[in-house]
Amino acid sequence: MNRLFKLAASAAIFVSATAGALAADYNFTIAGWAPPTHGLNSIMWPNMVKMMEEASDGKVTAEIKYGLAPPPAMMDLVLDGAADLTVIFHGYQPGRFVGTKLIELPGYEGNAEQASVAYWRVHEEHLAKLDEHKGVKLLALHTHGPGQMHTNEKIGSLADLDGLKTRIGGGVAGDVGAELGLVGIRVPAPKVYETLASGAADAVAMPMESRKGFKLTEVAKNVYEMPGGFYRGSFAMIMNQEAFDKLPDDVKAVLESEVFGEVASRMLGKAWDQIDSEGIAVTKSSEDNSISVASDADVAAYQPIIDKVTTSVLSELSDKGVDAKAAHEMIQKEMSAN
């Protein structure tokens, strides 16, 4: 009877969700690439869909589909119209995005919510003219929390990272890894578990949510934590432009004013802070896991790397015609203000 009750409950939930989709005038396809249980798919997308449904009075909804393409191909998937919405990680496509590296720099003080709001505002002020998301509708920008080093062996000092085979996501994380002497291995996040489990990598650079979201507690049982993080990661929530254009003008207007932009960016950053907290909690509750915080000496030793990488990224932005100094200062100011 208990099994029958569970089956009936599951069926009721499915019918309810399907009925909601059928009632909407526009039911869009979301391309999901993280595991279904990851915060991107269990919190962020459901929140976004709910916001769109409420703002449009039920006219717009969306459903997640998996396995449509690997993470680095998500931008092109939406450009081609094979999916309507997705989240892209900018670091997966080296050279395609430069302005996005600004928010990835180490040295900022603040959580993912603060960083995401600051990111959207500085994008509007300084980065939008780069048109790096050309061809798609940019819905929101956000970051993950501070990126840390997750390792098989316990790390005692910054110097212990030198020569470590490490999965690095790209972007500023790659720049930092090179300065630290890491031997970089490029694989997307969904492949991290097997890369570590097979011994192909000794470590991975990721935010703390990955302890739970990608089960790092099982394959990288030690965390070496740099206060403020070694870097941050940059994401964009995007939509097929033609899919957006076919919406009625009044629906487009309400989504623009009540959902997209800073509102969605704040929601995504806040959700990431939540899942980072969950990752920390899971680590602390695992008896065979440990978190080692960098010493004052290592924090001081990391500062020249921060300075060097920052100078390099700001130079890249300047070469693209961005007032890099003003943009950098704006992020710092906005993060402390919101």
C-alpha positions as CSV (number, residue, x, y, z in Angstrom):
1,M,0.0,0.0,0.0
2,N,2.9,2.4,0.8
3,R,4.4,1.7,-2.6
4,L,1.0,2.3,-4.3
5,F,0.7,5.6,-2.3
6,K,4.1,6.8,-3.5
7,L,3.3,5.9,-7.1
8,A,0.0,7.7,-6.9
9,A,1.7,10.8,-5.4
10,S,4.4,10.8,-8.1
11,A,1.7,10.5,-10.8
12,A,-0.2,13.4,-9.3
13,I,2.9,15.6,-9.3
14,F,3.6,14.7,-12.9
15,V,0.1,15.3,-14.0
16,S,0.1,18.7,-12.2
17,A,3.4,19.8,-13.8
18,T,2.2,18.6,-17.2
19,A,-1.1,20.4,-16.8
20,G,0.7,23.6,-16.0
21,A,2.8,23.2,-19.1
22,L,-0.2,22.5,-21.3
23,A,-2.0,25.5,-19.9
24,A,0.8,27.9,-20.9
25,D,0.8,29.6,-24.3
26,Y,4.6,29.2,-24.6
27,N,6.4,26.2,-23.2
28,F,10.1,26.5,-23.7
29,T,12.8,23.9,-23.5
30,I,15.7,24.3,-21.0
31,A,18.9,22.5,-21.8
32,G,20.2,21.1,-18.5
33,W,23.8,19.9,-18.2
34,A,24.4,19.6,-14.5
35,P,22.9,16.6,-12.6
36,P,19.2,16.9,-11.9
37,T,19.9,17.2,-8.2
38,H,22.4,20.0,-8.6
39,G,21.3,23.5,-7.5
40,L,21.2,24.7,-11.1
41,N,18.4,22.3,-11.8
42,S,16.8,21.8,-8.4
43,I,16.7,25.4,-7.3
44,M,17.8,28.0,-9.9
45,W,15.8,26.9,-12.9
46,P,12.6,26.1,-10.9
47,N,12.9,29.6,-9.4
48,M,13.3,31.1,-12.8
49,V,10.4,29.2,-14.3
50,K,8.2,30.2,-11.4
51,M,9.1,33.9,-11.8
52,M,8.3,33.8,-15.5
53,E,5.0,32.0,-14.9
54,E,3.9,34.5,-12.3
55,A,5.0,37.6,-14.2
56,S,3.3,36.4,-17.4
57,D,0.1,35.2,-15.7
58,G,0.9,31.6,-16.7
59,K,1.4,32.3,-20.4
60,V,5.1,31.4,-20.2
61,T,6.7,28.3,-18.7
62,A,9.6,26.0,-19.4
63,E,10.8,22.4,-18.8
64,I,14.3,21.0,-18.4
65,K,15.6,18.4,-20.8
66,Y,19.0,16.6,-20.3
67,G,21.5,15.2,-22.6
68,L,21.0,17.6,-25.5
69,A,24.7,18.6,-25.6
70,P,27.9,18.8,-23.5
71,P,28.3,22.0,-21.4
72,P,30.8,23.7,-23.8
73,A,28.3,23.4,-26.6
74,M,25.3,25.1,-24.8
75,M,25.8,28.5,-26.3
76,D,25.7,27.1,-29.9
77,L,22.7,24.8,-29.0
78,V,20.6,27.9,-28.1
79,L,22.0,29.9,-31.0
80,D,20.8,27.2,-33.4
81,G,17.4,26.9,-31.7
82,A,17.8,23.3,-30.6
83,A,16.9,24.5,-27.1
84,D,15.3,27.7,-26.0
85,L,17.1,28.4,-22.7
86,T,20.3,27.3,-20.9
87,V,23.0,28.4,-18.5
88,I,26.5,28.7,-19.9
89,F,29.8,28.7,-18.0
90,H,32.0,31.2,-19.9
91,G,35.3,29.5,-18.9
92,Y,34.4,26.5,-21.1
93,Q,35.0,28.5,-24.3
94,P,38.5,30.1,-24.1
95,G,38.8,33.2,-26.3
96,R,35.1,33.6,-26.9
97,F,34.5,35.7,-23.8
98,V,36.9,38.3,-22.3
99,G,34.7,40.8,-20.5
100,T,33.3,38.0,-18.3
101,K,36.8,37.4,-16.8
102,L,36.4,40.7,-14.8
103,I,34.1,39.1,-12.3
104,E,36.2,36.0,-12.0
105,L,39.2,37.8,-10.5
106,P,40.3,36.9,-7.0
107,G,40.4,39.6,-4.4
108,Y,36.8,40.6,-4.2
109,E,35.1,40.7,-0.9
110,G,31.5,39.4,-0.9
111,N,29.2,36.4,-1.5
112,A,27.8,35.2,-4.8
113,E,24.6,37.3,-4.5
114,Q,26.6,40.5,-4.1
115,A,28.9,39.5,-6.9
116,S,26.1,38.6,-9.2
117,V,24.3,41.9,-8.7
118,A,27.5,43.8,-9.2
119,Y,28.2,41.8,-12.3
120,W,24.9,42.7,-13.9
121,R,25.3,46.4,-13.1
122,V,28.9,46.6,-14.4
123,H,27.8,44.7,-17.5
124,E,25.2,47.3,-18.2
125,E,27.6,50.1,-17.6
126,H,30.8,48.8,-19.2
127,L,30.7,45.3,-20.7
128,A,27.5,45.2,-22.8
129,K,29.2,47.0,-25.7
130,L,31.5,44.0,-26.2
131,D,28.4,42.1,-27.4
132,E,29.9,38.8,-26.3
133,H,26.5,37.1,-26.2
134,K,25.7,38.2,-29.7
135,G,22.8,36.2,-31.3
136,V,21.1,35.2,-28.0
137,K,19.0,37.0,-25.5
138,L,20.9,37.6,-22.3
139,L,18.6,37.0,-19.3
140,A,21.0,37.2,-16.3
141,L,24.6,37.0,-15.2
142,H,25.9,35.4,-12.0
143,T,28.9,33.8,-10.3
144,H,29.5,30.8,-8.2
145,G,31.0,31.3,-4.7
146,P,34.7,31.6,-4.1
147,G,36.6,28.8,-5.9
148,Q,38.7,26.6,-3.7
149,M,41.1,23.6,-4.2
150,H,39.7,20.2,-3.6
151,T,42.4,17.5,-3.4
152,N,43.1,13.8,-2.8
153,E,46.1,14.5,-0.5
154,K,45.9,17.0,2.3
155,I,47.6,20.4,1.3
156,G,49.6,22.0,4.0
157,S,50.7,25.2,2.2
158,L,50.4,27.1,-1.1
159,A,53.7,25.6,-2.3
160,D,52.2,22.1,-2.1
161,L,50.0,23.0,-5.1
162,D,52.9,23.3,-7.4
163,G,52.9,20.5,-10.0
164,L,49.5,19.1,-8.9
165,K,47.4,17.6,-11.8
166,T,44.3,19.7,-11.4
167,R,41.0,20.0,-13.2
168,I,40.5,23.7,-14.1
169,G,37.3,25.1,-15.5
170,G,38.9,27.8,-17.6
171,G,38.9,31.6,-17.6
172,V,40.7,33.3,-14.7
173,A,40.9,29.9,-12.9
174,G,43.2,28.8,-15.7
175,D,45.3,32.0,-15.3
176,V,45.6,31.5,-11.6
177,G,46.4,27.8,-12.1
178,A,49.3,28.6,-14.3
179,E,50.7,31.0,-11.8
180,L,50.4,28.4,-9.0
181,G,52.3,25.8,-11.1
182,L,49.2,23.5,-11.5
183,V,49.2,21.0,-14.3
184,G,45.9,21.9,-15.8
185,I,43.3,19.3,-17.0
186,R,40.3,20.6,-18.9
187,V,37.1,18.7,-18.4
188,P,33.5,20.0,-17.8
189,A,32.0,19.8,-14.3
190,P,29.9,16.7,-15.0
191,K,33.1,14.7,-15.7
192,V,35.0,15.8,-12.6
193,Y,34.0,12.8,-10.4
194,E,35.2,10.2,-12.9
195,T,38.4,12.2,-13.6
196,L,39.3,12.2,-9.9
197,A,38.1,8.7,-9.3
198,S,40.3,7.3,-12.1
199,G,43.4,9.1,-10.9
200,A,43.6,11.3,-14.0
201,A,43.6,14.3,-11.7
202,D,44.9,14.9,-8.2
203,A,42.7,17.9,-7.5
204,V,40.0,20.1,-8.8
205,A,39.4,23.9,-8.6
206,M,35.6,24.4,-7.9
207,P,33.3,26.2,-5.4
208,M,32.2,24.6,-2.2
209,E,28.8,23.6,-3.6
210,S,30.6,20.9,-5.6
211,R,31.3,19.0,-2.4
212,K,27.6,18.0,-2.6
213,G,26.5,18.8,-6.1
214,F,29.3,16.7,-7.8
215,K,30.0,14.4,-4.8
216,L,33.6,15.6,-4.2
217,T,33.3,14.4,-0.6
218,E,33.9,10.9,-2.1
219,V,36.8,11.6,-4.5
220,A,38.6,14.7,-3.2
221,K,38.3,14.5,0.6
222,N,40.5,17.5,1.4
223,V,39.8,21.2,0.8
224,Y,42.5,23.9,0.8
225,E,40.6,27.1,1.4
226,M,42.0,30.5,0.4
227,P,40.0,33.2,2.2
228,G,38.0,35.0,-0.4
229,G,38.7,32.2,-2.9
230,F,41.3,31.5,-5.6
231,Y,38.9,32.8,-8.2
232,R,35.2,33.0,-9.1
233,G,33.3,31.5,-12.0
234,S,31.1,33.4,-14.5
235,F,27.8,32.2,-15.8
236,A,25.1,33.6,-18.1
237,M,21.5,32.5,-18.4
238,I,20.5,32.9,-22.1
239,M,17.5,32.4,-24.4
240,N,17.1,31.9,-28.1
241,Q,16.5,35.3,-29.6
242,E,13.7,34.1,-31.9
243,A,12.0,32.3,-29.1
244,F,11.9,35.6,-27.1
245,D,10.9,37.7,-30.1
246,K,7.8,35.6,-30.8
247,L,6.4,36.5,-27.4
248,P,3.7,39.2,-27.3
249,D,5.0,42.7,-26.6
250,D,3.2,42.9,-23.2
251,V,4.7,39.6,-22.1
252,K,8.2,40.6,-23.2
253,A,7.8,43.9,-21.3
254,V,6.8,42.3,-18.1
255,L,9.5,39.7,-18.2
256,E,12.1,42.4,-18.9
257,S,10.9,44.6,-16.0
258,E,10.0,41.9,-13.4
259,V,12.2,38.9,-14.1
260,F,15.2,39.3,-16.4
261,G,18.4,41.3,-15.6
262,E,19.3,42.3,-12.1
263,V,16.3,40.5,-10.5
264,A,17.2,37.1,-11.9
265,S,20.9,37.7,-11.4
266,R,20.3,38.4,-7.7
267,M,18.1,35.2,-7.4
268,L,20.8,33.1,-9.0
269,G,23.6,34.4,-6.8
270,K,21.5,34.0,-3.7
271,A,20.7,30.4,-4.7
272,W,24.4,29.7,-5.2
273,D,25.2,31.0,-1.7
274,Q,22.6,28.5,-0.4
275,I,24.2,25.5,-2.2
276,D,27.7,26.6,-1.2
277,S,26.5,26.5,2.4
278,E,25.1,23.0,1.8
279,G,28.5,21.9,0.4
280,I,30.3,23.2,3.4
281,A,27.8,21.4,5.7
282,V,28.2,18.1,3.9
283,T,32.0,18.3,4.1
284,K,32.0,19.1,7.8
285,S,29.6,16.2,8.5
286,S,31.9,13.7,6.6
287,E,34.3,12.2,9.1
288,D,37.0,11.5,6.5
289,N,36.9,15.0,5.0
290,S,38.8,18.1,6.1
291,I,39.1,21.8,5.4
292,S,42.4,23.5,5.8
293,V,42.5,27.3,5.7
294,A,45.5,29.0,4.2
295,S,47.8,30.5,6.7
296,D,48.5,34.3,6.9
297,A,51.8,33.6,5.2
298,D,50.1,31.8,2.3
299,V,47.5,34.6,2.0
300,A,50.3,37.1,1.7
301,A,52.1,34.8,-0.8
302,Y,49.0,34.6,-3.0
303,Q,48.6,38.4,-3.2
304,P,51.3,38.9,-5.9
305,I,49.4,36.3,-8.0
306,I,46.2,38.3,-7.5
307,D,47.9,41.4,-8.6
308,K,49.5,39.8,-11.7
309,V,46.4,38.1,-12.9
310,T,44.3,41.3,-12.3
311,T,46.7,43.4,-14.2
312,S,46.7,40.9,-17.1
313,V,42.8,40.7,-17.3
314,L,42.4,44.5,-17.0
315,S,44.9,44.8,-19.9
316,E,42.8,42.4,-22.0
317,L,39.7,44.5,-21.3
318,S,41.5,47.7,-22.2
319,D,42.5,46.2,-25.5
320,K,38.8,45.6,-26.2
321,G,38.0,49.2,-25.6
322,V,36.7,48.9,-22.0
323,D,37.6,51.4,-19.3
324,A,39.0,48.5,-17.3
325,K,40.0,50.5,-14.2
326,A,36.6,52.1,-13.9
327,A,34.8,48.7,-14.4
328,H,37.0,47.0,-11.8
329,E,36.4,49.7,-9.3
330,M,32.7,49.6,-10.0
331,I,32.5,45.9,-9.1
332,Q,34.4,46.5,-5.8
333,K,32.1,49.4,-4.9
334,E,28.9,47.6,-5.9
335,M,29.8,44.4,-4.0
336,S,30.3,46.4,-0.8
337,A,27.0,48.3,-1.3
338,N,24.5,45.5,-2.0
